[in-house]
Amino acid sequence: MKKVFLLFLAVLFLLQTSIAQNITKSEYIEQYKDFAIREMKRMGVPAAITLAQGILETENGNSSLVKKSNNHFGIKCKSTWTSEGVSHDDDAPGECFRKYKHAEDSYRDHSNFLRGSDRYAFLFKLDPADYKGWAYGLRKAGYATNPRYPEILIKNIEQNNLQQYTLLAVKDVPFYNASKYKSDPEEDKAFNELTKSTVNSNDKVVTNNEIENTGLQQFENRIIINGSTAIPAVKGKSLLAIATEHNVNLTKLLEYNDLEKDGLLEKDQFIFLEKKSKEGEKNFYILQQNESLYDVAQKNGIRLRSLYEYNSLKQDEQVYAGTKLNLRPSGSEPVIVKEEIVEAEEKVHAVQSKEGLYAISKKYGVTVMQIKEWNNLPDDNLKVGQQLIISK
């Protein structure tokens, strides 16, 4: 009886130890998010997608496969793998899975695996912030056999706010270079399917227009101005909608942007999601034609009250184009410097085959929204050879 009791205690101890060693989903994200961000900057795989796949494939880092192989993405050996592998039951018993010395090696191999395979090449033509397109694209390309794979990834991303890690790296994503890949009709077909919405709710692909309507386009264009986070917002956009989409208190949003009341935006402008700085990055700014002091404050990411204060201006005082405005504390009065008014430089870009607005915007350092505005584009559809005005 005593032996049985001791055996029971031993089993109980082992079970408790096993449970104690399990990590939570939050802990997994915190532990591996930097790898995902780094790989997005290196190879272009969205950090949110990478983390969501890691969470799913490893059961939050607790699966038997990851514990014995450091394999976070369920990548099998295949004929191209020459390093060590482990045997694991998956679609069939005793399948060979790649084994890594460190978790970081698995993250790197995951990026290389996707970027270097022709069947996944079409994914890199998608907007890197389009996690829904990536989720459905991975399933279409055969990454997983589970028909609910896309929905599971999307749920992990949205419930755990994984998109924030994509946004941290989106500006540094390398360009998709079609010359690195073969021209593959199947690839083009898959890409075309992804950019069309379908009726089947179990296989729904979100189009560019749907992304913009749900606010995801705003996430794609989230930028830092003078140390503060902002988004470009279009004329007619509701401030309440912006506050809701970005989880910011409406009263705070109005305060951050020197606005007195809620309503629809009267023009395209930057909207800040956090408090602006008191001082600008530059010492001064030359007021351009048709610009207001409010425009200057938003463009340079400083508080409007500070702009008035640094330039000894009253709220209703008229200021003319060519005025030198101090963006930092200074005892000098605004100076008229008309010769420094700069006209916007205009460029023209001819649309290439399979080239989208996002790639063009990255090439010239502007936003998708600006290109659409300058060219009066009703949607994201482009034609090969189409001439686009690009201004900076």
C-alpha positions as CSV (number, residue, x, y, z in Angstrom):
1,M,0.0,0.0,0.0
2,K,2.9,2.3,0.9
3,K,4.5,1.6,-2.5
4,V,1.3,2.4,-4.3
5,F,1.0,5.7,-2.4
6,L,4.6,6.7,-3.2
7,L,4.0,5.8,-6.9
8,F,0.9,8.0,-6.9
9,L,2.9,10.9,-5.4
10,A,5.6,10.4,-8.0
11,V,3.1,10.5,-10.9
12,L,1.4,13.5,-9.4
13,F,4.8,15.3,-9.1
14,L,5.6,14.6,-12.7
15,L,2.2,15.9,-13.9
16,Q,2.6,19.1,-11.9
17,T,6.1,19.6,-13.2
18,S,4.8,19.1,-16.8
19,I,2.0,21.6,-16.3
20,A,4.3,24.1,-14.7
21,Q,6.7,24.0,-17.6
22,N,4.0,24.9,-20.2
23,I,4.1,28.5,-21.4
24,T,1.0,30.7,-22.2
25,K,0.2,32.2,-25.5
26,S,1.2,35.6,-24.2
27,E,4.6,34.3,-23.0
28,Y,5.1,32.7,-26.4
29,I,4.4,36.0,-28.2
30,E,6.7,37.9,-25.9
31,Q,9.5,35.4,-26.3
32,Y,9.5,35.2,-30.1
33,K,8.0,38.5,-31.4
34,D,11.5,40.0,-32.0
35,F,12.4,37.0,-34.3
36,A,9.2,37.6,-36.3
37,I,9.8,41.3,-36.7
38,R,13.5,40.7,-37.7
39,E,12.4,38.1,-40.3
40,M,9.8,40.4,-41.7
41,K,12.4,43.1,-42.3
42,R,14.8,40.6,-43.8
43,M,12.5,38.5,-46.0
44,G,9.1,40.2,-46.1
45,V,6.9,37.6,-44.3
46,P,4.4,39.5,-42.1
47,A,5.3,39.3,-38.5
48,A,1.7,38.8,-37.5
49,I,1.4,35.8,-39.8
50,T,4.7,34.3,-38.5
51,L,3.6,34.5,-34.9
52,A,0.1,33.2,-35.6
53,Q,1.6,30.2,-37.4
54,G,4.0,29.6,-34.6
55,I,1.3,29.8,-32.0
56,L,-0.8,27.3,-33.9
57,E,1.9,24.9,-35.0
58,T,3.6,24.7,-31.5
59,E,0.4,24.9,-29.3
60,N,1.8,28.1,-27.8
61,G,5.3,26.5,-27.6
62,N,4.2,23.4,-25.8
63,S,3.9,20.7,-28.5
64,S,6.0,17.6,-28.4
65,L,7.5,18.4,-31.8
66,V,8.8,21.9,-30.9
67,K,10.2,20.5,-27.6
68,K,12.3,17.9,-29.3
69,S,13.2,19.8,-32.5
70,N,12.9,23.6,-32.1
71,N,10.7,23.3,-35.2
72,H,8.1,26.1,-34.7
73,F,6.4,25.8,-38.1
74,G,5.9,22.2,-38.8
75,I,8.2,22.2,-41.8
76,K,9.0,18.6,-43.0
77,C,12.4,17.4,-44.1
78,K,11.7,16.9,-47.8
79,S,14.4,16.0,-50.3
80,T,16.2,19.4,-50.0
81,W,16.9,19.1,-46.3
82,T,20.4,17.8,-45.5
83,S,20.5,18.5,-41.8
84,E,19.2,16.6,-38.8
85,G,15.5,15.5,-38.6
86,V,13.2,14.0,-36.0
87,S,10.4,11.4,-36.5
88,H,6.9,12.7,-35.6
89,D,3.4,11.5,-36.4
90,D,1.4,14.0,-38.5
91,D,-0.6,13.3,-41.6
92,A,1.1,9.9,-41.6
93,P,3.0,8.1,-38.8
94,G,6.7,8.6,-38.4
95,E,7.2,11.6,-40.8
96,C,10.5,13.4,-40.9
97,F,10.5,17.0,-39.5
98,R,13.4,19.4,-39.6
99,K,15.4,19.8,-36.4
100,Y,17.1,23.1,-35.4
101,K,19.7,24.0,-32.8
102,H,17.9,27.2,-31.8
103,A,14.4,28.6,-32.2
104,E,15.8,31.5,-34.2
105,D,17.1,29.1,-36.8
106,S,13.5,27.8,-37.2
107,Y,12.2,31.3,-37.8
108,R,14.9,32.0,-40.4
109,D,14.3,28.8,-42.2
110,H,10.5,29.5,-42.2
111,S,11.1,32.8,-44.0
112,N,13.6,31.2,-46.4
113,F,11.2,28.4,-47.1
114,L,8.3,30.7,-48.1
115,R,10.4,33.2,-49.9
116,G,12.4,30.6,-51.9
117,S,9.5,28.5,-53.0
118,D,7.7,29.3,-56.3
119,R,4.3,28.2,-55.0
120,Y,4.4,30.9,-52.3
121,A,5.9,33.7,-54.5
122,F,2.5,35.3,-55.2
123,L,2.1,36.0,-51.5
124,F,4.9,38.6,-51.6
125,K,2.9,40.6,-54.1
126,L,0.3,41.2,-51.5
127,D,0.3,44.2,-49.1
128,P,2.4,43.0,-46.2
129,A,-0.2,44.4,-43.8
130,D,-2.9,42.3,-45.5
131,Y,-2.9,39.4,-42.9
132,K,-6.2,38.0,-44.2
133,G,-4.9,37.7,-47.8
134,W,-1.7,36.0,-46.4
135,A,-3.8,33.6,-44.3
136,Y,-6.0,32.5,-47.1
137,G,-3.0,32.5,-49.5
138,L,-1.0,30.1,-47.4
139,R,-4.0,27.7,-47.4
140,K,-4.5,28.0,-51.2
141,A,-0.8,27.3,-51.7
142,G,-1.0,24.1,-49.7
143,Y,0.9,25.1,-46.6
144,A,-1.6,23.3,-44.4
145,T,-4.4,20.7,-45.0
146,N,-6.8,22.0,-42.3
147,P,-9.6,23.8,-44.2
148,R,-10.0,26.2,-41.2
149,Y,-6.3,27.1,-41.2
150,P,-6.9,30.7,-42.4
151,E,-9.6,31.4,-39.9
152,I,-7.5,30.1,-37.1
153,L,-4.5,32.3,-38.1
154,I,-6.8,35.4,-38.4
155,K,-8.4,34.7,-35.0
156,N,-4.9,34.4,-33.4
157,I,-3.8,37.7,-35.0
158,E,-6.9,39.7,-34.0
159,Q,-7.4,38.3,-30.5
160,N,-3.7,38.8,-29.6
161,N,-3.2,42.1,-31.5
162,L,-0.3,40.5,-33.5
163,Q,-0.8,43.1,-36.3
164,Q,1.1,45.6,-34.1
165,Y,4.3,43.7,-34.8
166,T,3.7,43.8,-38.5
167,L,3.3,47.6,-38.3
168,L,6.6,47.9,-36.5
169,A,8.4,46.4,-39.5
170,V,6.2,47.3,-42.5
171,K,8.3,50.3,-43.6
172,D,11.4,48.1,-43.8
173,V,9.9,45.3,-45.9
174,P,12.1,44.4,-48.9
175,F,10.5,44.8,-52.3
176,Y,9.1,41.8,-54.1
177,N,11.4,41.3,-57.1
178,A,9.6,39.3,-59.8
179,S,12.9,38.6,-61.6
180,K,13.9,36.3,-58.7
181,Y,11.1,33.9,-59.6
182,K,10.0,32.0,-62.6
183,S,7.0,33.1,-64.5
184,D,4.4,30.5,-63.3
185,P,0.8,30.5,-64.7
186,E,-0.3,28.7,-61.6
187,E,1.2,31.4,-59.4
188,D,-0.5,34.1,-61.4
189,K,-3.8,32.2,-61.2
190,A,-3.5,31.9,-57.4
191,F,-2.7,35.6,-57.0
192,N,-5.7,36.6,-59.2
193,E,-8.0,34.4,-57.0
194,L,-6.7,36.0,-53.9
195,T,-7.6,39.5,-55.1
196,K,-11.2,38.6,-55.8
197,S,-13.8,38.2,-53.0
198,T,-15.9,35.0,-52.9
199,V,-19.3,34.1,-51.6
200,N,-18.2,31.0,-49.6
201,S,-17.7,32.3,-46.1
202,N,-15.3,29.4,-45.4
203,D,-12.9,30.6,-48.1
204,K,-13.4,34.3,-48.1
205,V,-10.7,36.6,-49.5
206,V,-10.8,40.2,-48.5
207,T,-10.3,42.6,-51.4
208,N,-8.3,45.9,-51.3
209,N,-11.5,47.9,-51.1
210,E,-12.8,45.9,-48.2
211,I,-9.5,46.3,-46.4
212,E,-9.7,50.1,-46.8
213,N,-13.4,50.1,-45.6
214,T,-12.5,48.1,-42.5
215,G,-9.6,50.5,-41.5
216,L,-6.8,48.1,-42.3
217,Q,-5.5,50.5,-45.0
218,Q,-5.0,53.0,-42.2
219,F,-2.9,50.4,-40.3
220,E,-0.8,49.9,-43.4
221,N,0.0,53.7,-43.6
222,R,0.6,54.2,-39.9
223,I,3.7,56.4,-39.7
224,I,5.8,58.3,-37.2
225,I,6.0,62.1,-37.4
226,N,8.3,63.9,-35.0
227,G,8.2,60.9,-32.6
228,S,4.4,60.6,-32.6
229,T,2.2,57.9,-34.3
230,A,-0.2,59.2,-37.0
231,I,-2.2,58.0,-40.0
232,P,-3.2,59.7,-43.2
233,A,-7.0,60.1,-43.2
234,V,-9.2,61.0,-46.2
235,K,-11.7,63.7,-46.5
236,G,-15.1,62.7,-45.2
237,K,-13.7,60.2,-42.7
238,S,-15.4,60.2,-39.3
239,L,-13.2,61.0,-36.3
240,L,-15.3,58.7,-34.2
241,A,-14.7,55.9,-36.7
242,I,-10.9,56.5,-36.6
243,A,-11.0,56.5,-32.8
244,T,-12.9,53.2,-32.8
245,E,-10.7,51.6,-35.4
246,H,-7.5,52.4,-33.5
247,N,-8.8,51.9,-30.0
248,V,-8.3,55.6,-29.0
249,N,-10.6,57.6,-26.8
250,L,-12.5,60.1,-28.9
251,T,-11.9,63.0,-26.5
252,K,-8.2,62.2,-26.5
253,L,-8.1,61.9,-30.3
254,L,-9.6,65.4,-30.6
255,E,-7.1,66.7,-28.0
256,Y,-4.1,65.1,-29.8
257,N,-5.1,66.8,-33.1
258,D,-6.1,70.3,-31.8
259,L,-9.7,69.7,-32.7
260,E,-12.7,70.9,-30.7
261,K,-15.5,68.6,-31.9
262,D,-16.3,65.4,-33.6
263,G,-17.4,65.2,-37.2
264,L,-16.2,64.4,-40.7
265,L,-12.8,65.5,-41.9
266,E,-13.1,68.5,-44.3
267,K,-9.9,67.5,-46.2
268,D,-7.2,64.8,-46.4
269,Q,-4.8,65.2,-43.5
270,F,-2.7,63.4,-40.9
271,I,-4.5,62.3,-37.7
272,F,-2.4,61.6,-34.6
273,L,-3.1,58.7,-32.4
274,E,-1.1,60.0,-29.5
275,K,0.0,63.4,-28.1
276,K,2.2,65.5,-30.4
277,S,5.5,67.0,-29.3
278,K,5.9,70.5,-28.1
279,E,8.8,71.2,-30.4
280,G,9.5,70.3,-34.0
281,E,12.4,68.2,-35.4
282,K,13.5,71.2,-37.5
283,N,14.1,74.7,-36.3
284,F,11.8,76.4,-38.7
285,Y,9.3,75.8,-41.6
286,I,8.5,78.0,-44.6
287,L,4.7,78.4,-45.0
288,Q,3.6,77.3,-48.5
289,Q,0.7,78.5,-50.6
290,N,-2.8,77.6,-49.3
291,E,-1.4,76.2,-46.0
292,S,-2.8,77.1,-42.6
293,L,-1.0,77.1,-39.3
294,Y,-3.0,74.0,-38.5
295,D,-1.6,72.3,-41.6
296,V,1.9,73.2,-40.5
297,A,1.3,71.8,-37.0
298,Q,-0.1,68.5,-38.3
299,K,2.6,68.2,-41.0
300,N,5.4,68.7,-38.5
301,G,3.8,66.9,-35.6
302,I,3.8,69.7,-33.1
303,R,1.0,71.2,-30.9
304,L,-0.8,74.1,-32.5
305,R,-0.6,76.1,-29.3
306,S,3.2,75.8,-29.3
307,L,3.4,77.0,-32.9
308,Y,1.4,80.1,-32.0
309,E,3.6,80.6,-28.9
310,Y,7.0,80.2,-30.7
311,N,6.0,82.8,-33.3
312,S,4.2,85.3,-31.1
313,L,1.0,84.9,-33.1
314,K,-2.6,85.5,-32.1
315,Q,-5.2,82.8,-32.9
316,D,-7.0,84.9,-35.5
317,E,-3.8,86.5,-37.0
318,Q,-3.3,86.1,-40.7
319,V,0.0,84.6,-41.9
320,Y,1.1,84.7,-45.5
321,A,2.9,82.2,-47.7
322,G,6.7,82.6,-47.4
323,T,6.6,83.3,-43.6
324,K,9.4,81.6,-41.7
325,L,7.7,79.8,-38.8
326,N,9.7,78.7,-35.8
327,L,9.1,75.1,-34.7
328,R,11.2,75.5,-31.6
329,P,11.3,78.2,-28.9
330,S,12.9,81.4,-30.3
331,G,12.9,85.1,-29.4
332,S,12.8,86.2,-33.1
333,E,9.7,87.3,-35.0
334,P,8.5,85.4,-38.1
335,V,10.4,86.5,-41.1
336,I,9.1,86.7,-44.7
337,V,11.4,84.7,-47.0
338,K,9.4,84.5,-50.2
339,E,12.2,83.1,-52.3
340,E,12.2,79.9,-50.2
341,I,8.7,78.9,-51.2
342,V,9.1,75.5,-52.9
343,E,6.8,74.1,-55.6
344,A,6.0,70.5,-55.4
345,E,8.1,68.4,-57.8
346,E,6.0,66.4,-60.2
347,K,7.1,63.0,-61.6
348,V,5.4,60.5,-63.8
349,H,5.6,56.7,-63.4
350,A,4.6,54.1,-66.0
351,V,2.9,51.1,-64.4
352,Q,4.8,47.8,-65.0
353,S,3.4,44.3,-65.3
354,K,2.0,43.0,-62.0
355,E,2.9,46.2,-60.2
356,G,0.6,47.5,-57.5
357,L,0.0,50.8,-55.8
358,Y,1.8,49.7,-52.6
359,A,5.0,48.8,-54.5
360,I,4.9,52.1,-56.4
361,S,4.4,54.1,-53.2
362,K,7.4,52.4,-51.5
363,K,9.6,53.1,-54.6
364,Y,8.9,56.8,-54.4
365,G,8.6,57.2,-50.6
366,V,4.9,58.4,-50.7
367,T,1.6,56.8,-49.6
368,V,-1.0,54.8,-51.5
369,M,-3.5,57.4,-50.5
370,Q,-1.4,60.3,-52.0
371,I,-1.0,58.5,-55.4
372,K,-4.8,57.8,-55.5
373,E,-5.5,61.5,-54.7
374,W,-3.0,62.9,-57.3
375,N,-4.4,60.7,-60.0
376,N,-8.1,60.7,-59.0
377,L,-8.1,56.9,-58.8
378,P,-11.4,55.4,-57.6
379,D,-9.9,52.1,-56.6
380,D,-6.6,50.1,-56.5
381,N,-6.9,48.7,-60.1
382,L,-4.1,49.7,-62.5
383,K,-3.3,49.0,-66.1
384,V,0.1,48.2,-67.6
385,G,1.5,51.3,-69.1
386,Q,-0.8,53.6,-67.2
387,Q,0.9,57.0,-66.4
388,L,0.7,58.0,-62.8
389,I,1.6,61.4,-61.4
390,I,4.1,61.0,-58.5
391,S,4.7,64.2,-56.4
392,K,6.9,64.5,-53.4
